Amino acid sequence: MLVAAAVCPCPPLIVPEVAAGAAAELDALRAACGEAVGELLGSGAELIVVVGTGPKAEVWTEGGAGSFRRYGVDLAVRLPAAGVNGPELAPSLTVGAWLLAEAGATVPAHACAVRADTAPQRLHGLGRGLAELADRVGLLVLGGGSACRSVKAPGYWDERSEAYDAAAAAALGAADTAALAALDPQLSAELQADGRAPWQVLAGAAEGAGLTGRLRYDDAPYGVGYLVASWR
């Protein structure tokens, strides 16, 4: 049963060593993520499942490791309490492993990567299955809103982006599973919102769990919508 979730974006720049001289620009985002992950770990969950997008659907149950060497930083991380490094994590999940390590996590963790174009129904079913992996499951859900919030954004500016992110923020803050499940895959892809698929996994996992939500962060540095939320 799902007892808690932390929702965080996963830009590599959230890691101070990667951001280097620009690290201070995301201090508020890091702090919000740290609080959300801390609350997740304090929920009494006996298993944490890290969920993010990846180039292919994949599951890590016997350890997993990743590094930030692709960004020129000699920093490696792995899922906690696994005992082995395991296969390489998708980039989004590597950020998740870093967030858990920063919070001092010792709870066993699995990881699950989903393709960004996965249909909502499949994501919903996957979420239901993840919630049944243990009596008390917690999810660390990785992904952000639109990358089209300004002319300097990775996807340039799209007039639909602010409304999209506002709707996602409202849904995450209210733990509104129906609203998350209703996010349109095509629009999400056009706005380069990599959170859509992981959020819909969360919606499936939380269905009927009676969780409440709290929005901790809602901003668009670099023209990308970053949202942080806690569900308990």
C-alpha positions as CSV (number, residue, x, y, z in Angstrom):
1,M,0.0,0.0,0.0
2,L,1.3,3.5,-0.8
3,V,1.8,5.5,2.4
4,A,3.8,8.5,1.1
5,A,5.3,10.1,-2.0
6,A,7.8,12.8,-2.8
7,V,7.6,14.5,-6.2
8,C,10.8,16.2,-7.3
9,P,12.2,17.4,-10.7
10,C,15.5,15.8,-11.8
11,P,17.7,18.3,-13.7
12,P,21.3,17.4,-13.3
13,L,22.0,21.0,-12.1
14,I,20.3,20.1,-8.9
15,V,23.6,18.4,-8.0
16,P,25.8,21.2,-6.8
17,E,29.0,19.7,-8.2
18,V,27.3,19.6,-11.7
19,A,26.0,23.2,-11.3
20,A,29.4,24.4,-10.2
21,G,29.4,28.2,-10.1
22,A,25.6,28.4,-10.7
23,A,24.8,26.1,-7.8
24,A,23.3,28.8,-5.6
25,E,20.6,29.6,-8.2
26,L,18.8,26.3,-7.3
27,D,19.4,26.4,-3.5
28,A,15.6,26.9,-2.9
29,L,14.8,23.9,-5.1
30,R,17.3,21.7,-3.4
31,A,16.0,22.7,0.0
32,A,12.4,21.8,-1.1
33,C,13.5,18.5,-2.5
34,G,15.4,17.7,0.7
35,E,12.3,18.4,2.8
36,A,10.1,16.3,0.6
37,V,12.5,13.3,0.6
38,G,13.0,13.7,4.3
39,E,9.2,13.5,4.9
40,L,9.1,10.5,2.6
41,L,11.8,8.7,4.6
42,G,10.0,9.6,7.9
43,S,6.7,8.1,6.7
44,G,7.5,4.6,7.9
45,A,7.7,3.2,4.4
46,E,9.6,-0.1,4.3
47,L,10.3,0.1,0.6
48,I,11.0,3.1,-1.5
49,V,10.5,2.9,-5.3
50,V,12.2,5.6,-7.4
51,V,10.2,6.3,-10.6
52,G,11.4,8.4,-13.5
53,T,11.6,8.4,-17.3
54,G,14.2,6.5,-19.3
55,P,15.0,5.4,-22.8
56,K,13.3,2.1,-22.1
57,A,11.0,0.5,-19.5
58,E,13.3,-1.0,-16.9
59,V,13.1,-2.1,-13.3
60,W,15.9,-2.3,-10.7
61,T,15.3,-4.6,-7.7
62,E,18.8,-5.9,-6.9
63,G,20.7,-2.6,-6.7
64,G,21.4,0.1,-9.2
65,A,24.2,2.7,-9.7
66,G,24.7,5.8,-11.7
67,S,27.2,8.6,-12.1
68,F,27.4,12.2,-13.2
69,R,30.5,11.7,-15.3
70,R,28.6,12.5,-18.5
71,Y,28.4,16.0,-17.1
72,G,32.2,16.1,-16.3
73,V,31.8,15.4,-12.6
74,D,33.4,12.3,-11.0
75,L,30.5,11.5,-8.7
76,A,28.8,8.1,-8.4
77,V,25.7,7.1,-6.5
78,R,23.7,4.0,-5.9
79,L,20.4,2.9,-4.5
80,P,20.5,2.6,-0.7
81,A,20.6,-0.7,1.2
82,A,21.1,-2.8,-1.9
83,G,24.5,-4.1,-1.0
84,V,25.6,-4.2,-4.6
85,N,26.0,-1.5,-7.3
86,G,23.8,-3.3,-9.8
87,P,23.1,-2.2,-13.4
88,E,23.4,1.4,-14.5
89,L,20.4,3.6,-13.6
90,A,18.7,5.9,-16.1
91,P,19.7,9.6,-15.7
92,S,16.5,10.6,-13.9
93,L,16.9,7.7,-11.5
94,T,20.5,8.7,-10.8
95,V,19.3,12.0,-9.6
96,G,16.8,10.2,-7.4
97,A,19.6,8.0,-5.9
98,W,21.5,11.2,-5.2
99,L,18.5,12.8,-3.4
100,L,18.2,9.6,-1.3
101,A,21.9,9.6,-0.5
102,E,21.8,13.3,0.5
103,A,18.9,12.5,2.9
104,G,20.8,9.6,4.4
105,A,18.4,7.0,3.3
106,T,18.9,3.4,4.5
107,V,15.5,2.0,3.5
108,P,15.7,-0.6,0.7
109,A,14.9,1.0,-2.6
110,H,13.9,-0.3,-6.0
111,A,13.8,1.8,-9.2
112,C,11.5,1.9,-12.2
113,A,12.0,3.7,-15.5
114,V,9.1,4.4,-17.9
115,R,9.2,5.7,-21.4
116,A,8.0,9.2,-21.8
117,D,5.4,8.2,-24.4
118,T,3.8,5.4,-22.3
119,A,0.0,5.4,-22.4
120,P,-1.8,6.7,-19.2
121,Q,-3.6,3.4,-18.8
122,R,-0.4,1.4,-18.6
123,L,1.2,3.9,-16.2
124,H,-1.9,3.7,-14.0
125,G,-1.7,-0.1,-13.9
126,L,2.1,0.0,-13.2
127,G,1.4,2.3,-10.3
128,R,-1.1,0.0,-8.8
129,G,1.4,-2.9,-9.0
130,L,4.2,-0.8,-7.3
131,A,1.9,0.0,-4.4
132,E,1.4,-3.7,-3.8
133,L,5.1,-4.5,-3.5
134,A,5.1,-4.1,0.3
135,D,2.7,-3.3,3.2
136,R,4.1,0.2,3.3
137,V,5.5,1.6,0.1
138,G,6.9,5.1,-0.6
139,L,7.5,6.6,-4.0
140,L,10.1,9.1,-5.1
141,V,8.6,10.4,-8.3
142,L,11.0,12.3,-10.6
143,G,10.0,14.7,-13.4
144,G,9.2,18.3,-14.1
145,G,6.7,20.5,-15.9
146,S,7.0,22.3,-19.2
147,A,10.4,23.2,-20.6
148,C,8.7,25.9,-22.7
149,R,8.2,28.7,-20.1
150,S,10.4,31.4,-21.7
151,V,12.2,32.2,-24.9
152,K,15.5,31.0,-23.3
153,A,13.9,27.7,-22.2
154,P,15.1,24.4,-23.8
155,G,11.9,24.2,-25.8
156,Y,11.5,27.9,-26.4
157,W,8.3,29.7,-25.3
158,D,4.9,28.1,-25.7
159,E,1.8,30.1,-24.5
160,R,0.2,26.9,-23.2
161,S,3.0,26.1,-20.8
162,E,2.0,28.2,-17.8
163,A,-1.6,26.8,-17.8
164,Y,-0.2,23.3,-18.1
165,D,2.1,23.8,-15.2
166,A,-0.5,25.5,-13.1
167,A,-2.9,22.6,-13.5
168,A,-0.1,20.1,-12.6
169,A,0.9,22.1,-9.6
170,A,-2.8,22.2,-8.4
171,A,-3.1,18.4,-8.9
172,L,0.1,17.7,-7.0
173,G,-0.7,20.0,-4.2
174,A,-4.1,18.5,-3.7
175,A,-3.1,14.9,-4.3
176,D,-5.6,14.8,-7.1
177,T,-5.1,11.5,-8.8
178,A,-7.9,12.0,-11.3
179,A,-6.4,15.3,-12.5
180,L,-2.9,13.8,-12.9
181,A,-4.4,10.8,-14.7
182,A,-6.1,13.2,-17.1
183,L,-2.9,14.9,-18.3
184,D,-2.7,14.7,-22.0
185,P,0.3,12.8,-23.4
186,Q,0.4,14.7,-26.6
187,L,0.3,18.1,-25.0
188,S,2.8,17.0,-22.4
189,A,5.2,15.9,-25.2
190,E,4.8,19.1,-27.1
191,L,5.6,21.1,-23.9
192,Q,8.5,18.8,-23.1
193,A,7.0,18.0,-19.6
194,D,9.0,14.9,-18.5
195,G,6.9,14.6,-15.3
196,R,3.7,13.4,-17.0
197,A,4.5,9.7,-17.2
198,P,6.0,9.4,-13.6
199,W,3.1,11.5,-12.2
200,Q,0.6,9.1,-13.8
201,V,2.4,6.2,-12.2
202,L,1.9,8.0,-8.9
203,A,-1.8,8.5,-9.7
204,G,-2.2,4.8,-10.1
205,A,-0.3,3.9,-7.0
206,A,-2.2,6.4,-4.9
207,E,-5.7,5.6,-6.1
208,G,-7.9,4.8,-3.0
209,A,-5.0,5.4,-0.6
210,G,-6.5,8.5,0.9
211,L,-3.3,10.6,0.8
212,T,-3.2,14.3,1.2
213,G,-0.8,16.6,-0.7
214,R,1.4,19.6,-0.1
215,L,3.0,21.7,-2.8
216,R,6.5,22.7,-1.6
217,Y,7.9,24.5,-4.7
218,D,6.6,25.9,-7.9
219,D,8.9,28.0,-10.1
220,A,10.5,28.0,-13.5
221,P,14.2,28.8,-13.3
222,Y,15.8,28.5,-16.8
223,G,12.3,28.5,-18.3
224,V,11.5,25.0,-17.0
225,G,8.6,24.3,-14.6
226,Y,9.9,22.7,-11.5
227,L,7.4,21.3,-9.0
228,V,8.1,19.7,-5.6
229,A,5.3,18.0,-3.6
230,S,4.8,15.7,-0.6
231,W,1.9,13.2,-0.3
232,R,1.1,11.5,3.0
